[in-house]
Structure formats: C-alpha cells, structure tokens
Amino acid sequence: MAEVIKSACPLNCWDSCGLLVTVDNNKVVKVEGDPSHPITKGKICGRGRMLETRTNSPERILYPLKKVNGEFKQISWEQALDEISHKMMEIKEQHGSTAVLHSHDYSNNGILKNLDQRFFNMYGGVTELYGSLCWGAGIEAQKWDFGDAYGHEPEDVLESKNIIIWGRNVARTNMHFYEKLLEAKKNGAKIYVIDPMFNATAKIADEYISIKPGMDGLLAVGIIKEILRLGMEDRNFILHHSQGFEDLENLVDGISLEEISEMTEVPIEIIRSFANIYADKPTSTFMGLGLQRYKNGGNTIRLIDALVAVSGNIGISGGGANYANLQVGQSFDVANLTMSDRRSSHRQFSIMRQAEEVLAAVDPIIEMIIVTCGNPLTQVPDSTLVEKAFSSVSTLVVIDQFMTDTAALADYVLPTGTSFEEEDIYYSSMYHHYVNYGPKFVSAPGEAKSDLWIWTQLAQRLGFGDVFNSSREQLLNLSLQSLAEKGKTLVELKERGTLELPVKYVPWHDFKFKTASGKYEFTTMDKGEEGKLTLAVPEESKWNNPELAENYPYSLLTIHPLRSNHSQNYHLYSKAPQLKIEVSEDIAASKNLKTGDYVRVWNDRGEVKGQLSILPKAHPNTINIDEGIWKKFGGSVNALTSSRESDNGLGSTLYDCLVNIEKIN
C-alpha cells in the first residue's frame, strides 16, 4: 500500500525545500512539495521532482566497478575495498598520506556528507581543496567587510521600500524568494534588477538595468559617488560604526561618472537615480553568485557592500547586503564529525587550479585521487587540463550514483545511494534558516551502499574502524550537540520534519561586527594594502588585455541550467539535451546568425559547438552557455573557462572569459 512520507530535498540549492514522497512497495512513486513547510509551503521545482527519476533510473551504477584493459568489470565490494585500502596503505608508507588528493564539491547538503573529512583526517590527512567554484570570493569579501557573511531572514524583505536584485535570477534559482518578491511588489515595494541578461526576474521588475558583465563594482562606485555628491550618506553609521571610509572617498574621487558610465555601459541618469533609491530607506540588496566569478570578484562584492553601508542600509529591517547566510551552517557542530585534530599531515590545492597543482605536485606527487560529491571533469574550469591531470595519476576512485564524465575516467567506481536511501539532515546557507529531516524509506538498488558504509569498511581495513562504529543517529546527534543545549533536538526534528534555527533575523542590528576592529571595514586593516578597495575590472577585458579582447570580443557567461542542479540531471531528461549557445541580438546581427544555426564558440583554451539561440534584451556582446553539460551531450563549457582564482584567492573566475563565435556547417 502506498505511503506518503515527509522528507527533504538534498540539492545544494537556495531553497532547501520540504518534500512529500509517495512510496509503494519499496519504490519512490512521486515527489511533491510539503505544504506544511514554513518556507517552501508545498511548492518545489522540476529539479526536486526529478529526485524520483534519479532514484529509479535504470542508469544507476549497481555494483563496484574496476577498469581492466580500458573496460569496466563488475567486482565484489570485498575486492574493491581490499584493493583500494591496500593501495592507500602502500601510498602512505612510501610517499605519505598527502600523496592522496580528495577532490570534492557539494552535490548535496547532507550533514553526514562531512564524514568523508573524518575518514581522510583519520587516515593521516590528505591533500584537500580550498576555495569554491560557486561562491567563495563573495564569502571571503563579506568576511573582510563584516567579519562574516550573514543575510536577512526571508520575511524581512516585506519591510523593504526598494529591492535591488543584483546579478541574480531568482525565478530560476530561488523560486520561493521569487514568490516573496511578488508579495512585496503587491505591498508597494519597488523592484530593480541589475543584470547583463534580461531574465524572468527582470520581467517583474519596475526597472531593469542592463550592465556590461563584470563591471558591477564600478557601478556601485558610481552610485556611491553620487550619494556623496548629494550629501545623502549615513554619517552616523560612517563615523561611529565603520573604519576606512577616507580610503573609499579617495577611491571614488579618482574616477568620473562619465568614465564609470562608459565602462559599465550604464547611462549616467540611471546611476544618479540609484543614489536616490538607496537613500530612500529601507533598501535591500540581494546579490547573485555570478557577480563574483571574475578576477575582480571579491572587490566587486566589497564595493556593493560599501554602497549598502554608505547609504545606511546595514543593520536595519528591510535592508542588508544579502549574499549568503553562514549563520545557518554555524548552528551545527561539524567539527564533531570531521575530527580535523586527528590528522598528522595536511596539504591544500586550490579547487580552481587543482589540475595544474596535480600535474606540478612534488614531495609528494599525487598517486591517488578520490572523488566525492562532485564531477570535476565537467564542473572544474579548463576541463581539458582537468582530464589530463586526472588521467595522470596511478589510481582514480570515484564514489557516485551514475557514470559521470569523471566516473568514466576512473579506475574504480563505487556506487552510493540517493538521499531517499539514507537518513540525513539538510539545510542551505543561502536563503532560509530552517533545517529539514530526511529519513531513509527505500532500499538502494543492487549493491549500492551509503557513504557511511563505504567509509566504515575502508576505515576498518586501514586500522581506524573504531571511529566509525557510531550509528547514523549518534552521528546526527553529534552534529546537533549545541542545538540540543538550546532545546532543539533530533527527536523533535524527526517528529516535525523541520526546525527553525536560532539566527539573527536582521544581522548587524547592534552594529557589532565580527571584524578585528568590531566595526564595518571599508578598508580591511589586517590585510594591508590588499585590504583597500580598488577600481578593478575583469582580467579578460579590453581595459586589462586589449589584444585578447580584439581576438575574442564577446563576454561569455555560464549560468546555472534550469532543469539540472549543475551537471546532476542532464542524463535524466526524457529527451537528450543539446548544447545551446545563446547570444545577444547585436552579435546575431553582426555575424548574420539565426536561431537554429550550428555554431562554434572558442578561445585559446578550447572550443564548444552547439545550436544558436538569440537572447532578447541581453547586454550587447554577451554570450551564455549553461554550465554542467556532459561530454555525450555536447561537452562542458568549461573547455573555455579559466582556472585563475579571484582576487582574494578563494573564488573562481568562470565568468571572466572572452570568446569568439562563428557559424559552421
């Protein structure tokens, strides 16, 4: 008999939805939204509904696989685990534990996914990745400014008089916030969208501002300049709750509004109008993650933060520089799971430059790569080099549910379960502050096993199995230890399905910041000259590299796909996807291109080919190709992107990319 079970979406997404999952005879039949969830209220996106397809897909990897003479052969778990653990023992003895690279990302938000860290720390400490392909530069930037990256709780936007959506298409990536915007607009709030692409969110805006990609920080400088000219700055905040303002004043004095307008390709009258919008408090600003995927990405977020601060919209209801909300994740005791104090060795590679670092590694060289929660051959920039690096090691192990591009390159593929096949708790540090419970309610197919089982078995063979003797419930309780002290327990979470976490609804309302000075820092004092704001622009631009811009005159964006969470769903579509190349109308006109044409996009790093589509109202000289597409469907757009790091070293430069385009037969 069919049963409806309350569950949670595991996807690494803004919304972190509550689910109702229909199960019949040990099979997931339907995935719907949970109407009782306090934020998501029964509405979910297509990616969430596709969890049923993901769980039941006939393409699931069912057994451990080993590559023999270039072909995968089914082997037993015992053989796979024995051979992998034996290789790990040999590597540790001969080269040291950091000869193993753990390549990982964040394919879902399960708290127990952190147990991979426990395993590698107990092994002795391996080469780990730092930084983030997704949001790292912006997180670091807000830590420089505020001391941490905190956002307002979802309902607070209803207190805003003006709402600025800056480089963020919430209709595609954050559907429940989109609904909240509609409610705010109905209540009288004005909505402004700043973006190089006219998107679904722009359609509901009172005003859409088209901007040249990567020039958002300069636009913020222009608005600050006009606020100061008109004397509309919040002098009380500046004098009593900030430091380094003089440096900002000197910066904005060093460029004219005319220069800013020319570089951003935003008319002066619009820049001036935004000075009044920000002064008409409360004005909230919601930044997207694409803004900081440039060489100047951290500086961009810091300049927008500075605009919010100068205008007096910090620490007030209906205001805020909303980028992320790390106080959500800080509610959990992740250190109890990871046991980082137990490692004896440690080495770090940049997540963006992991391919170069693998190829250049010495003392020790990388002998083994173990991939969890990711598909680096598709998702990491400069994918041609990534494939070369991952092919160069003696052993590549991938833990996954499907034969991804990365898994296809592996020596061993270990099949793991989906979220419905193991118990965990889920949250997101991007939008709302509720944690969701996800029970196990179906069995994994074939011989697929949970990550916890895999780590436990390997740990036993490597001599530290005792630290994996805990049950899932015990481990979940470990992660909730500090919450339990505040009366929020795993028992209650299981009963209710979701719990509100103890966060500040309006961050910085007391003007006590987590910086070294305790103030908002326009200049980050402990960073020296590096801590000063600049007028930086993208690395790949006519301002920094005119010769490159002459050869490759078009800005390439690589936004998130509509129906796939990064590369996770492309192989699950009912109709095989095709690589689509979207171009602004001026490019189509100048190149005599029409919708449906087969085109090539290229630069010095590589090329992709696909069918052309024309983007209405997109900023001139702009191209978009959705990220994440697999080789067999056309290949990753990351063949074109650079592995350079952002200015603060913790973010990618995926959008800092110039290309050319031509029609081909």
N, C-alpha and C positions, 0 to 999 in steps of 0.2 A: 504493500500500500504506500502511496506517495506521501512524503512528509516534507513540510516547509520548515527550514532551519535558518535561524538568524546567523549571519556571517558578516564578513568584511572584505572589501576589495584590497588586494595586496599591492596594487600597482604603485610605483613611485610617481605620484601624481599630486597635484594641488589638493584635490577634493577629498580623498580618503573616505570613500562612500560606505555607508551601511548597506548590506545586501540581505535579500531573502532568497535562499537557494532551495529549489524543489529537488528532492532526492527520491528515487524509486528503484528498489532492488539494487542498491549499492551503485547507482549511477546518477550523476547530475543531469537533470532533465531541463531545468530552466534557471536562469539567474535574473533576478529583478531587484529593484531598489526597495529598501526598508523604509516604509512611511513613518516609523517611529523614531528614526534617527534625527537628532536635534538640528543638524545642519543640512544633510543631504535629502531628507524628507521624501524618500521614495523615488527620486529621480537619479538615474545613472546614465552613463554614456555608452556608446557602442563598444568601446574597449572593455568596459566592465562586463557587458553582456557576453562578450567573446570568451570570457573565462570558461564558460560551458564548452565551447568549441575546443579551447585549449586543453581542457581536462580530458575530453573524449576523443581527441584527434587520433586517427589511425597512424599518423606520422610520429607519435611518441616513441622515444627510444625505450625499449622494454628490457634490455639486458646489457650488462657490461660489454664493451667492445674494445678490441685490440687491433691495431693496424699491423698486418702481416703482409710483407711484399706489396705494399701500397693499397691493400684491400682490408676493410674491416671484417673481423671474425668475432663471432659471439664467444665469450669465455665466461667462466663462473665468477661469482663475486670473490670467492676464495683466491682464485688465481690472480684476479685483478688487484686485489688488496695486498696479497703477498708480494707481487712483483713491484707495485708502486712503493710499498713500505720498504722493501729491500733496497730499491734504488735510492730512496730518501736516506736510509742508514748509510749507504756507501758514500753518497754525496756529502753528508755531514762529516763523516770520518775523514774523507780525503780532501775536501775543499772548504768545509764549514757550512753551517746552516744557511747563510745568506747567499749561497750558490743556488738556492731555490727562490724564484720570484712568484709571489702571489699577485696575480693580475685580477682585479675585481672592480666591479662598479655597483650599482644599486638598482637591480632589476625589480626588487620589491621592498616594502617597508617592514617586513617581519623582524621583530626584535631579536629572535633567535638566529637570524642570519649572521649576527655578530659572533657566533660560535666558531666560525672559521678563524677568527682572530685568536680565540682561545687555543685552538689546535696549533696554529703556527707559532704562537708565543711559547707554548709548552715544548714544541719541537726544538726550540732554542732561539727562535727569532729569525725571520727570513727577510728578503728584500721586499718591502712593501711599497705601495704607491702613495704619493701625496698629491694634493690638489684635486680639482674637479673639472671634468669636461663640461659640466652643466652650469654651476652657479658659483664656483669658487672665488673668482675675482671680486664679485659683489659682496659675498660674505666677508671676505677679508677687508674690503673697503669700509663696510659699516662697522667692523670691529675697530678700525683706525679712528673712525669719527665718533661713535657712540660707546665703544667698548664691547658691543655685541650687536647682533642683527635680530631685532625684535619688530614684530608687526602688531597692528591693532586687531582686536577680535572682530569677526565678521559683521556683527550688528552695528558696530561703531560707524561704518560708512554711511548709515542713515542719518548721522549727525552732521555730515558734510554739506556745506553750501555749494562747493565746487569739487569735482572729482577728476583728477588727471590720470588717465591710463596711458602710461609712457612705455611704448615698445612691448606691449603685452596684449595678445588676442585672447581675452578670457573666454570668448564664445567657443574657442577650440580647446583651450587648455584648462579652464576653470569654470565649468558651466554653472555651478551654484553661486559663484560670485557674479556671473553674468545676470542671473536672476535677481540678485541683490541690487545690481545697478539699475535694472528696470524698475524695481521698487523705489529706489532713491530718486530716480527721474520722475516717477509719478508723484513723489512727495515734493517736487520742486527743485531738486538739485540739478546743477548743470554738469554735463559730462563732456570732457575733452579728450580726444585720442590723438597722441603723437606717435607716428609710425611711418616707416617707408612704404608700407603696404596698406592699401585700403581693404580692411578685413570686416568680418561680421560684427566685431565690436564697434568699429568705426561707423557702421550703419545706424547704430542707436545713439551716436554722439550728437551733441548740439553743435560741435565743431570738430572737424578732422584737420590735422596739421601734417602735411607730408614733409619728411625730412630726409636729407641725404644720409645713408647708412653710416653709422659710426661717429656722427657729429653731434650726438645728443648732449655731451658735456659742454660743448661750445654754446649750444642753445641755452643751457642753464646759465652760463656766464652772461649771455646777453640779457636774460631776464633779470638776473641779479644786478647787472649794471644799470638797468632802467629803474629797478626798485630803489637803488641808492640815489640815483639822479633825482627821483621824485620825493626822496625822504620818507619812504614808506616801510623802511626796515624796522624790525623789532629791537629797538635799542636796549630795552630792559634785558632781554634774553642775551643779546650780544655782550653787554657789559658785565652781567652777573653770572652767566651760566656757560660761557664759551671762552676759548682762547685761540689766538692765531688769526683773529679777524683782520688785523692790519695786513697780513700776507695776502689774504683774499682781496682786500681793497686794491693793493698794488697790482695784483694779477688782472683784475677787471679793467684797471686804468691802462693796461698795456695793449689793449685791443679795442678797436672802434666797433660800433654797432653795424656799420656798413660792412666791415670785414667779416663779422660774425654772420651777417645775412648772406654774404657771398659764399662763405664756406659751408654753411648749413643748408643753403638754398631754401631758407625760410624768410618770407618778406619781413621788413623792419616793423611794419604796422602790427603784425601778429606778435612779434617779440614784445613790443610795447604793451599790447593788450594783455599779455600773460602776466606782466608786472601787476596790473590791477586785479587780475584773477587771484593771484597768490596773496595779495594784500587783503582781499575780501574774504577774511577767515570765517569759519574753518575750511581750509582747502586740503584735501587728502591727495597724496601721490602714490600710485601703485606702479612699481617698476617691473618690467619683464626681465627674463634671464638673458635674452638676446643682446640687450644693451651692453653687457659686459664681456661679450665674446669677441673682444678686439684687443690688440696690444695695449691700447689706452683704456681698457675696460674698467679697471679699478678706479682710475681717475674720473671716468665718466660717472660712476655711481656716487663718488665722493662729491662731485660738483652738483649733482641733483640733490644729494643730502644737504649740501651747503645752501642751496636755494630754499629748501624747506625750512632750514634753520634761520636763515636771514629774514624770511617772511614771517617768522613767529608761529609756524605750524608744527613745532615739535612739542610733545607732551600735552597736547590738547585733544579733547574728544572731537572727532571728525577731521583730524589732521593726520600727520605722520608721513614718514618716508618709508613706505611699506614695500619691502623686498622679500624678506623671509621672516620666520618666527622661530628662532632656535630655542626659545624658552620651552617650547613643546617637547623637543627631544631631550632637553636638560632635566625633564621631570623623571627620567629613567636612569637606573644605576647600571649603565652599560659597562662600566669598569669591572663590575662583579662578574660579567660574562667573559670579558676579553682577557683578564689576568695578564696585563702587559708587564707587570712587575716580575713575571717569571721568566722572561726572555733574557738570554745572556748576550746575544748579538742582535744588531739591527742595522739595516741599510735602507735608504729610500731612493726611489726613482720618481721623477715627475710622471704623473698619469698621461700627460700630453706627449711627453718625449720618451715614453717607455721603450719604443722601438729602437731609437738611437742609443739609449742607455744600455739596452740588452746587447746590442752589437758592439758597443765600446767597452763593456764591463771587463775589469781585470781585478784580480785579488779579492774575491774570486770571480771567474767568469760565471755566467748563468748556465747551469747544467739542466735545470728543470723549471718549467713554468706550470703552475696550477691555476686554472681559470675558474672563478666562481661568480655568479650573479652578473654575468656580462658576456658581450660578444665583440671583443676588441677589434677583430678583423673588419667589422662593419662600422663600429662606433668611434674608434680612435682615429684622429686625423692623420693624414698622409698614409692611407691604408696600404699602399704599395710597399712602403717601407715596413709597416707593421707585419705584413705577410712574410717579408724577408726575415725579419727578426724572429718571429715565432717559428719559422721553419729552421732556424739556425741552431736551436737547442737540441740536446740529445733526447729529451723526453718532454712532451706536452700532454698534460692531463686536463680534460675539460669536464666539469660537472654541469649537466644541463638536462632539459627535457626533450630537446629537439636537436637535429643535426644542423646546427647553425653553420655559418661560414667558418667560425673559429673551430667548432667541433669537427668539421670535415678535415681540418688540418692536423688533428690531434693524433697522438699515439694510443691514448686510452680515453674513452668516453664513458663516464659513469652516470647512469640515469637516475634522476632525482624526481621527487613528487611535486605536484602543484599545491597551491595553498589550501585547496579543499581536502587534500590528502594528509595534512599535518596540522597540528594545533599551533597557533601563534597569536600575537597581538600586533596591531598595525596602527600607524599614525603617520602624519605628514607635518613637516616643519615649514610648510609653505603657506598654508591658509588657515585652517581652523585648529582648535586646541582640544579636540576630543580623541581619545584612544578607543579603538574598536577591537573586539574579541573575535577571533576566527577559529572555530572548533574543527577538528577532523571529523568528517562524516562519510567519506568514501575511501575505499582501499586504492592504493596505487596499482596501476596495471602491470602485468608481467612481473619483473623483479626490480622495478624502480623502488628506490629507498629514500628516506628522508635525509637531509643533510646531516642531521644529528647522528643518525645511524652510521653514515659513512665516516664521519669524524671519529666516532667512538671506536669503530672497527680498526681504523688506521692507528688511532692512539694506542689501542691495546697491543698492536704489533710493534709499535715503536717504544713501548715501555712506560707510557704515562696514561694508561686507560683509566686509572683511578679518578682523574679529574673529569671524566665523562660518565661517571656512574650515576649522576643525578637524573631524575625523571624530567620530562618537559615541564611538568607543573612546578617542580622545585626550581628549575632554571628560570621560569617565568616569575616566580615569587622573588628570586634573587634580583631580577631586573626592576621589580616594583617595591623594593625594600623601603626607600624613602617615602614613597607614596603611601605605603601601609602605615607609616608613622603618622600620616595626616588623615588616616581613616579611609583611604581608598585602596581596596584590596582586590586580589584576583578573584575571590569568591563573588564580590559584588559585580565586578566586570563581567564575569561569566553569566551571572543572573540577568543583568541589564543589557548586555551586548555592547554598551559604550559608556564611557565615563568622561566627565569634564575634568580637565587637568588644571591644577592651580597656577594660572598665569595672570600676569597683569593685563587687563583689558586695554588700557591705554599706557603703553610703555613710556618711560621717562617723565611721567606726570609730576614727579617730585624733583625733576631736573638733577637727579643724582645719577651720573653716568658711570660706566664701568671702565673708563679710560684711566690712565695713570694720574691725570690731574683731577679726575672726578667731574670734569666739565666736558661739554661738547668741544671737539678739537677740529677747528678749520685747518690747522696745521698739526700733524701728529708729532708731538715734541720728541718722543723717544726714537723717531725714525730719522732724525737729522734732516738733511736737505731733501731726502726721499719723501719725507712726510709733508712736503709742501704741495699744494695743488698746482697743476700746470695747465697749459692750453694744448695738451697733446691731442693728436689726431691719429687715425688708423695707420699702421705701418705700411699697408698696401694702399696708398692713395697718392694722388698727384702732388700732394703737399710734401710727402716724405720720399716718394720714389717716382718722379715724373717719367722716367724711362719705362718703368714697369707699367705705369698707367697708360702710356702711349700704346704699348703692345697689347695690354689687357684692360680695356676701358670700362668694363662693367663690374659692378659690385654684386657678389654672389651671397645670398642668404640661404641658410639650410634649416628651415623651420621644422617643428615637430609635425609628423603626419597626423591626419585627422582620425584615422581608424586604428593606428598602431601606437603602442607605447614604445617609442624608439623602434628597434628592429624586431620587437617581440611577436607581432601579429601578421606580418606580410604573407607568410606561408599558410595562414589560416583563412585567407579570403576565399569566398566561393568562386570568384573569378581571379585568375592570376593577375597580379598588379603589373603595371608597366611604369618605367621611369618617365616622369612628366617634367618637362622643363618649362617653367613659367617666366615670361618676360614682360617688361613694361611696354606700353604701346609705342613709345618712341623707338625702341630697339627693333620691334617688329616692322615699323615703317621704314627705318633707315636700312634694314637688311632685307626688305621685301619678303618677310616671313609671314606665314599664315598658320592658323590653328590646324594642327594635324601634321605639319611638316616634320620630317625626321632631321634632327639637328645634332651637332657635336658642340659640346662646351669643353674648353681646355685651358690649361695654363702650363707653366713649366713643371708642375708636379704630376700631372696626368690628364685624363680626359674621361668624360662620360657621354653616352649617346642616348637620345630619347625623343619622345614626341613633344612638339611645341604646343603651348597654350598661352594665350595673351591675358595679362593681368590688367584689368581696368583700374585706372586711377593709381597705379603703383608709381612710386617715385621714379623719375627718369633714370635710365641706365642701370636699372635694377633687375636681377635675375633671381628666381627662387627655385631650388630643387629640394623637396622634402628629404630629410635625413633618414637613415636606417635601412634603406632598401638592400636586399640580399643580392649576391652575385647573379644567381639564376634568374632574377627579375630585372636585371639591368646594371647592377653594381652600385656600390656605395658612393655617394657624392664626396666622401672623404678621400677619394683619389685626388681631389682638387684642393683640399684644405691643408692649412699649415699646422705643424706641431709646435709652433712657437708658443711660449707662455705669455700670459698677460703681464702688465707692468709690475704687479705685486707678486708674481710667480705662482699664484695658486689657481689661475683660471686658464681656460683655453682661448684660442684666437680663431675659432671656427668661422666667424663671420668676417674676419679681417682677410678678405680673399678677393682678388681681382681675376677676371676670366675674359675670354673671348668666345664668340659663338659664330657658327656658320651652318648653312643648310647642306645636307649631304644626301646622296641617293640611298 
